[in-house]
């Protein structure tokens, strides 16, 4: 069971990542009811997890 909290009017859940030989780290996610099979991660997490970067969102 996954539990989370409502923060700033958004449902959120914390996901903890464990990688070999690295310290654990947690990322807070906002629950998207229109989920489309993609998970948005910070670039640092993508690199740490060794995942392919599919799209990079540039903040203005």
Secondary structure, DSSP 8 states (H G I E B T S, - for coil): ----EEETTEEEEEEEE--TTS--EEEEEE--TT--S-----HHHHHHHT----------
